[in-house]
Amino acid sequence: MKRMLQSVMAAGALLVLGGAPLAAQAIVGSPIRFGITGGATFPVGNLSDVAKTGWNAGALLDIGLPLVPIGFRVDGTWQQLGNKTVAGEEIKNRIIAGTVDATYTFGSMLPTKFYLIGGVGLYNLKTDVNTGVGSATDKETKFGVNAGAGLRFQLTGFSTFVEARWHDIFTKGSSTQMVPVSVGITF
């Protein structure tokens, strides 16, 4: 009986000591992570009158401590919307965005985390109109805001995520709005 008790205690000590590096990995992590994203961009509001669903690609810098729910993120994205023909004119839209955002993560100890993201950005919009006879290009750079939510899946040494964000760009007349849905990976 004494031998069995010693064996159980030894096995328990090994489990506790073996789990310490895993707990340390959860606590000690890089506060700065780099990442890439890609996905689909859906035009909404007035933008949907002159553009179809397109694609997006980007890079990001994620800043935050693993167990602290508040973090920061800087994104650079390219949104290429689908061409649309309106009144015999083919319209092509492209938006390059740079955003600075705050993030709030729920369940920071869990391997799957829900988060909210939102902030401000600078958006460069380019519209090409081809009439068949000639073409014209319009470019402008405007400020805007964005807000969204996502799920992050923590893996060993990196994480993946899926998120949707609503962007409202302050253009003349009415605002330009889009919703990119992206997947990404951070290292």
C-alpha positions as CSV (number, residue, x, y, z in Angstrom):
1,M,0.0,0.0,0.0
2,K,2.8,2.4,0.9
3,R,4.6,1.6,-2.4
4,M,1.3,2.3,-4.4
5,L,0.9,5.6,-2.6
6,Q,4.5,6.6,-3.4
7,S,3.9,5.7,-7.1
8,V,0.8,7.8,-7.3
9,M,2.5,10.7,-5.6
10,A,5.5,10.4,-8.0
11,A,3.1,10.3,-11.1
12,G,1.2,13.3,-9.8
13,A,4.5,15.2,-9.3
14,L,5.5,14.4,-12.9
15,L,2.2,15.6,-14.2
16,V,2.5,18.9,-12.3
17,L,6.1,19.5,-13.3
18,G,5.4,18.4,-16.9
19,G,2.5,20.9,-17.1
20,A,4.6,23.8,-15.9
21,P,6.2,24.5,-19.3
22,L,2.7,24.6,-20.9
23,A,1.4,27.1,-18.3
24,A,4.6,29.2,-18.8
25,Q,4.0,29.2,-22.6
26,A,0.5,30.6,-22.0
27,I,1.8,33.4,-19.7
28,V,5.1,34.2,-21.5
29,G,4.5,35.0,-25.1
30,S,5.7,37.6,-27.6
31,P,3.8,40.9,-27.1
32,I,4.3,41.7,-30.8
33,R,3.0,39.4,-33.5
34,F,3.0,39.7,-37.3
35,G,0.4,38.3,-39.6
36,I,-1.2,38.0,-43.0
37,T,-4.9,38.0,-43.9
38,G,-7.1,37.3,-46.9
39,G,-10.8,36.9,-47.7
40,A,-13.9,38.3,-49.4
41,T,-15.0,41.9,-49.4
42,F,-18.7,42.7,-49.6
43,P,-19.8,46.2,-50.7
44,V,-22.8,47.6,-48.7
45,G,-24.9,50.7,-49.0
46,N,-24.2,52.9,-52.1
47,L,-21.0,51.0,-52.9
48,S,-23.0,48.0,-53.8
49,D,-24.6,50.0,-56.6
50,V,-21.2,50.3,-58.4
51,A,-19.3,47.3,-57.2
52,K,-19.6,43.5,-56.8
53,T,-18.1,41.3,-54.1
54,G,-14.4,41.1,-54.4
55,W,-11.3,40.0,-52.4
56,N,-8.9,41.4,-49.8
57,A,-5.4,40.7,-48.7
58,G,-3.3,42.3,-46.1
59,A,-0.6,42.3,-43.4
60,L,-0.9,43.2,-39.7
61,L,1.0,44.0,-36.5
62,D,-0.7,42.7,-33.4
63,I,0.4,44.2,-30.0
64,G,-0.7,42.8,-26.7
65,L,0.1,40.6,-23.8
66,P,-1.4,37.0,-23.8
67,L,-3.4,37.3,-20.6
68,V,-4.3,41.0,-20.9
69,P,-7.7,41.4,-22.7
70,I,-6.9,44.8,-24.3
71,G,-4.6,45.0,-27.2
72,F,-3.8,47.0,-30.3
73,R,-3.5,46.2,-34.0
74,V,-2.3,48.0,-37.1
75,D,-3.6,46.7,-40.4
76,G,-2.7,47.4,-44.0
77,T,-5.2,45.9,-46.6
78,W,-5.9,45.9,-50.3
79,Q,-9.6,45.5,-51.2
80,Q,-10.2,44.7,-54.9
81,L,-13.9,44.8,-55.6
82,G,-15.6,43.1,-58.5
83,N,-16.3,45.1,-61.7
84,K,-19.9,46.2,-62.3
85,T,-21.5,47.5,-65.4
86,V,-23.9,50.5,-64.8
87,A,-25.6,52.3,-67.7
88,G,-23.2,50.8,-70.2
89,E,-20.1,51.9,-68.2
90,E,-17.8,49.3,-66.6
91,I,-16.8,50.4,-63.1
92,K,-13.8,49.0,-61.3
93,N,-13.1,49.9,-57.6
94,R,-10.0,49.4,-55.4
95,I,-9.5,50.5,-51.8
96,I,-6.2,50.4,-49.9
97,A,-6.7,50.9,-46.1
98,G,-4.4,51.5,-43.2
99,T,-6.1,51.1,-39.8
100,V,-5.2,51.5,-36.2
101,D,-7.5,49.5,-33.9
102,A,-8.0,48.5,-30.3
103,T,-9.0,44.9,-29.5
104,Y,-10.8,43.4,-26.5
105,T,-10.5,39.6,-26.1
106,F,-12.8,37.5,-24.0
107,G,-11.6,34.2,-22.4
108,S,-7.9,34.9,-22.7
109,M,-7.0,31.6,-21.1
110,L,-9.0,29.5,-23.6
111,P,-7.5,28.1,-26.8
112,T,-10.4,29.7,-28.8
113,K,-11.0,33.3,-28.0
114,F,-13.8,35.7,-29.1
115,Y,-12.7,39.3,-29.7
116,L,-14.0,42.7,-30.6
117,I,-12.0,45.1,-32.8
118,G,-12.5,48.7,-33.8
119,G,-10.7,51.9,-34.7
120,V,-9.9,54.5,-37.3
121,G,-8.2,54.4,-40.6
122,L,-7.0,56.1,-43.7
123,Y,-8.5,54.8,-47.0
124,N,-7.3,55.4,-50.6
125,L,-10.2,54.8,-53.0
126,K,-9.6,54.4,-56.8
127,T,-12.4,54.1,-59.3
128,D,-11.9,53.4,-63.0
129,V,-14.8,54.0,-65.4
130,N,-14.6,52.6,-68.9
131,T,-17.3,53.9,-71.2
132,G,-16.1,51.9,-74.3
133,V,-15.1,55.2,-75.9
134,G,-12.8,56.4,-73.2
135,S,-11.9,55.9,-69.6
136,A,-11.6,58.1,-66.5
137,T,-9.9,57.5,-63.1
138,D,-10.9,59.1,-59.8
139,K,-8.7,58.8,-56.7
140,E,-9.3,60.2,-53.2
141,T,-7.9,59.5,-49.7
142,K,-10.4,59.8,-46.8
143,F,-10.6,59.0,-43.1
144,G,-13.0,56.3,-41.8
145,V,-13.9,54.1,-38.9
146,N,-14.3,50.3,-38.6
147,A,-15.7,47.8,-36.1
148,G,-16.0,44.1,-36.0
149,A,-15.6,40.8,-34.2
150,G,-13.7,37.6,-34.7
151,L,-12.6,34.2,-33.3
152,R,-8.9,33.4,-32.7
153,F,-7.7,29.9,-32.5
154,Q,-4.4,29.6,-30.4
155,L,-2.1,26.9,-31.7
156,T,1.5,26.1,-30.6
157,G,3.7,29.0,-31.7
158,F,1.1,30.8,-33.9
159,S,-2.6,31.5,-34.1
160,T,-5.3,31.6,-36.8
161,F,-8.4,33.8,-36.8
162,V,-11.6,34.6,-38.7
163,E,-13.2,38.0,-38.5
164,A,-15.7,40.3,-40.1
165,R,-15.4,44.1,-39.9
166,W,-17.6,46.9,-41.1
167,H,-15.8,49.9,-42.6
168,D,-17.4,53.3,-43.0
169,I,-15.3,55.7,-45.2
170,F,-16.2,59.4,-44.9
171,T,-16.6,60.3,-48.6
172,K,-18.5,63.2,-50.1
173,G,-22.2,63.0,-50.4
174,S,-22.7,59.7,-48.6
175,S,-20.2,57.4,-46.9
176,T,-18.7,54.4,-48.6
177,Q,-19.2,51.1,-46.7
178,M,-17.9,47.6,-47.0
179,V,-17.6,44.4,-44.9
180,P,-14.5,42.3,-45.4
181,V,-14.6,38.8,-44.0
182,S,-11.1,37.6,-43.5
183,V,-9.0,34.6,-42.3
184,G,-5.5,35.2,-41.0
185,I,-2.5,33.8,-39.3
186,T,-0.2,35.5,-36.8
187,F,3.3,34.5,-35.7
